[in-house]
């Protein structure tokens, strides 16, 4: 597939590398211009482009940008064809993004992002830590393979996202519609807890919508106020303990 990725941070860069290694043609863009990531993109097997170029002549666009930055891309997406699959990896954190009333009032993150872009999205790779994505992918069929939830309203678009999740080293699990995608947002048992497919299905079913924002903020507070930074495994354990 021809894939454009907007966002060259830890998640975006890792996705570019993994998808390029799997044989996909990848264009990588950021907010500062292609000249600022040309060497990075080359090393990942991708081509550095502008954000406008990243959405042209592609089958899939992956957004890996801060949640609150989504409205900045409305103009970029104004000419994107309806059959282009748009995958959003972002998460809402009020301490970083500021308060967004629609989401605070219950709108799912993915629906809000789609409204900002003027195009529906699929939600994927949001419920995984950067180090999990980069280091803990395994071939299909590996016992204990970590699963990643994928939510969306278009069956074909979701199938494409599930295929790409597998290419990055994880089992993709159909997590339902965008209206149900709150089950994979921060503060839920499915979020950044490194579960197998069966475990993930149970975690999605166990999610508590009212508690999720409270859990999200409490977990983030523990991550930022400790005497020493948590290790990756400690972060996964903390997410499990505080959402279970």
C-alpha positions as CSV (number, residue, x, y, z in Angstrom):
1,X,0.0,0.0,0.0
2,X,0.9,3.6,-0.3
3,X,0.9,5.1,3.2
4,X,1.3,8.7,4.4
5,X,2.1,9.3,8.0
6,X,1.7,12.7,9.6
7,X,3.8,12.9,12.8
8,X,7.4,11.8,13.2
9,X,7.6,11.3,16.9
10,X,8.1,7.9,18.6
11,X,4.9,6.3,17.4
12,X,4.9,7.8,13.9
13,X,8.6,7.0,13.3
14,X,8.2,3.4,14.5
15,X,5.1,2.9,12.3
16,X,7.0,4.2,9.3
17,X,9.9,1.9,9.9
18,X,7.8,-1.2,10.5
19,X,5.5,-0.6,7.6
20,X,8.3,0.2,5.2
21,X,10.1,-3.0,6.3
22,X,6.9,-4.9,5.5
23,X,7.0,-3.7,1.9
24,X,4.7,-0.7,2.0
25,X,5.6,2.7,0.4
26,X,5.7,5.2,3.2
27,X,5.8,9.0,3.1
28,X,6.5,10.8,6.4
29,X,5.6,14.3,7.3
30,X,5.8,16.6,10.3
31,X,4.7,20.2,11.1
32,X,8.1,21.7,10.5
33,X,8.7,20.6,6.9
34,X,10.4,17.7,5.1
35,X,13.9,19.2,5.3
36,X,13.8,18.7,9.1
37,X,13.2,15.0,8.9
38,X,14.9,14.0,5.7
39,X,17.7,12.0,7.3
40,X,15.3,10.4,9.8
41,X,12.9,9.3,7.1
42,X,15.7,7.9,4.9
43,X,16.9,5.8,7.9
44,X,13.4,4.5,8.4
45,X,12.9,3.5,4.8
46,X,10.4,6.3,4.1
47,X,10.4,9.5,2.1
48,X,10.2,12.9,3.8
49,X,7.3,15.1,2.5
50,X,5.1,18.0,3.4
51,X,1.8,17.3,5.2
52,X,0.0,18.2,2.0
53,X,2.0,15.6,0.0
54,X,1.5,13.0,2.7
55,X,-2.2,12.8,1.9
56,X,-1.9,12.7,-1.9
57,X,-1.9,9.5,-3.9
58,X,-2.1,7.2,-0.9
59,X,-4.3,4.4,0.3
60,X,-3.9,5.1,4.0
61,X,-3.1,8.2,6.1
62,X,-1.9,7.6,9.7
63,X,-2.1,10.5,12.1
64,X,0.4,10.4,14.9
65,X,0.1,14.0,16.3
66,X,-1.0,15.5,19.6
67,X,-4.7,15.2,20.0
68,X,-5.4,18.9,20.2
69,X,-3.5,19.5,16.9
70,X,-6.1,17.7,14.8
71,X,-8.0,20.9,13.8
72,X,-4.8,22.2,12.2
73,X,-5.1,19.6,9.5
74,X,-8.6,20.5,8.3
75,X,-7.2,22.3,5.3
76,X,-4.8,19.5,4.5
77,X,-7.6,17.0,4.5
78,X,-10.1,19.1,2.5
79,X,-9.2,17.4,-0.8
80,X,-8.6,13.8,0.5
81,X,-10.8,11.3,-1.3
82,X,-13.5,9.5,0.7
83,X,-12.0,6.1,0.1
84,X,-8.6,6.9,1.7
85,X,-8.4,5.1,5.1
86,X,-7.5,7.6,7.9
87,X,-6.2,6.1,11.1
88,X,-5.8,8.1,14.2
89,X,-3.4,7.1,17.0
90,X,-3.8,10.0,19.3
91,X,-5.2,10.3,22.9
92,X,-6.8,13.1,24.9
93,X,-4.9,14.3,27.9
94,X,-6.3,17.5,29.3
95,X,-3.1,18.5,31.1
96,X,-1.4,18.6,27.7
97,X,-4.2,19.4,25.3
98,X,-6.2,21.8,27.4
99,X,-9.9,21.1,28.1
100,X,-12.0,20.1,25.1
101,X,-15.6,20.4,26.2
102,X,-17.0,18.0,23.6
103,X,-14.8,15.2,24.8
104,X,-15.2,16.1,28.4
105,X,-19.0,15.9,27.8
106,X,-18.7,12.3,26.5
107,X,-17.9,12.5,22.8
108,X,-15.4,9.8,21.9
109,X,-12.0,11.0,20.9
110,X,-12.1,9.4,17.5
111,X,-15.4,11.0,16.6
112,X,-14.1,14.4,17.7
113,X,-10.9,14.0,15.5
114,X,-13.0,12.9,12.5
115,X,-15.1,16.1,12.9
116,X,-12.0,18.3,12.9
117,X,-10.7,16.6,9.7
118,X,-14.1,16.4,8.0
119,X,-13.5,12.7,7.4
120,X,-14.2,9.6,9.5
121,X,-11.2,7.9,11.1
122,X,-10.3,4.5,12.4
123,X,-8.9,4.3,15.9
124,X,-5.7,2.2,16.1
125,X,-2.3,2.0,17.8
126,X,-3.5,4.5,20.4
127,X,-3.7,1.9,23.2
128,X,0.0,0.9,23.1
129,X,3.1,2.5,24.7
130,X,5.8,3.6,22.3
131,X,8.2,1.1,23.7
132,X,5.7,-1.7,23.3
133,X,5.2,-0.8,19.7
134,X,8.9,-0.6,18.9
135,X,10.2,-3.5,20.9
136,X,7.4,-6.1,21.6
137,X,5.9,-7.0,18.3
138,X,6.2,-10.6,17.3
139,X,5.3,-12.7,14.2
140,X,1.7,-13.9,13.8
141,X,0.9,-17.0,15.7
142,X,3.5,-16.4,18.4
143,X,2.1,-17.6,21.8
144,X,1.2,-14.6,24.0
145,X,1.3,-12.1,21.1
146,X,0.1,-8.7,22.3
147,X,-3.1,-7.5,20.8
148,X,-4.2,-3.9,19.8
149,X,-7.8,-2.7,19.6
150,X,-9.1,-1.2,16.3
151,X,-12.4,0.7,16.2
152,X,-14.2,2.2,13.3
153,X,-17.5,2.5,11.5
154,X,-16.5,1.5,8.0
155,X,-15.9,-2.3,7.7
156,X,-13.4,-2.0,4.8
157,X,-11.4,0.7,6.4
158,X,-11.2,-1.2,9.7
159,X,-10.1,-4.3,7.9
160,X,-7.2,-2.4,6.3
161,X,-6.2,-1.1,9.8
162,X,-6.3,-4.6,11.2
163,X,-4.1,-5.8,8.4
164,X,-1.6,-3.0,9.1
165,X,-1.6,-3.7,12.8
166,X,-0.6,-7.3,12.1
167,X,2.2,-6.0,9.9
168,X,3.6,-4.1,12.8
169,X,3.8,-7.2,15.0
170,X,0.5,-7.4,16.9
171,X,-2.8,-9.1,16.8
172,X,-5.5,-6.6,15.8
173,X,-8.8,-7.0,17.6
174,X,-12.0,-5.5,16.2
175,X,-13.2,-3.3,19.0
176,X,-16.4,-2.2,17.4
177,X,-17.7,1.2,16.3
178,X,-16.4,4.6,17.0
179,X,-19.2,5.1,19.4
180,X,-17.6,2.3,21.4
181,X,-14.0,3.4,21.0
182,X,-14.1,5.0,24.5
183,X,-13.3,1.4,25.6
184,X,-9.8,1.8,24.3
185,X,-9.2,5.4,25.5
186,X,-6.8,6.3,28.4
187,X,-8.0,5.0,31.8
188,X,-9.6,1.8,30.6
189,X,-8.3,-1.8,31.2
190,X,-7.5,-2.1,27.5
191,X,-5.2,0.9,27.4
192,X,-1.4,0.2,27.4
193,X,-1.7,-3.0,29.4
194,X,-0.1,-5.4,26.9
195,X,-2.8,-8.1,26.7
196,X,-3.4,-11.0,24.4
197,X,-6.4,-11.1,22.1
198,X,-8.6,-13.0,24.5
199,X,-7.5,-10.8,27.5
200,X,-8.0,-7.7,25.4
201,X,-11.6,-8.7,24.5
202,X,-12.4,-9.1,28.2
203,X,-10.7,-5.8,29.1
204,X,-12.8,-3.9,26.5
205,X,-16.0,-5.5,27.9
206,X,-15.0,-4.5,31.4
207,X,-14.4,-0.8,30.7
208,X,-16.2,1.7,32.9
209,X,-16.9,4.9,31.0
210,X,-17.5,7.0,34.1
211,X,-14.3,5.9,35.8
212,X,-12.0,6.1,32.7
213,X,-11.2,9.9,32.9
214,X,-10.6,9.6,36.7
215,X,-8.3,6.7,36.1
216,X,-6.5,8.5,33.3
217,X,-5.7,11.5,35.4
218,X,-4.8,9.5,38.5
219,X,-2.4,7.3,36.5
220,X,-0.7,10.2,34.8
221,X,-0.2,11.9,38.2
222,X,1.6,8.8,39.5
223,X,3.8,8.8,36.3
224,X,4.9,12.4,36.8
225,X,5.2,12.7,40.6
226,X,7.4,9.7,41.5
227,X,10.9,10.0,42.9
228,X,12.3,8.2,39.8
229,X,10.9,7.5,36.3
230,X,9.1,4.3,36.0
231,X,10.5,1.5,33.8
232,X,8.4,0.3,30.9
233,X,7.2,-2.8,32.7
234,X,6.3,-0.7,35.7
235,X,4.2,1.6,33.5
236,X,2.3,-1.4,32.1
237,X,1.8,-2.8,35.6
238,X,0.6,0.5,36.9
239,X,-2.0,0.8,34.1
240,X,-3.2,-2.7,34.9
241,X,-3.4,-2.1,38.6
242,X,-5.2,1.2,38.4
243,X,-7.8,0.2,35.8
244,X,-8.5,-3.4,36.8
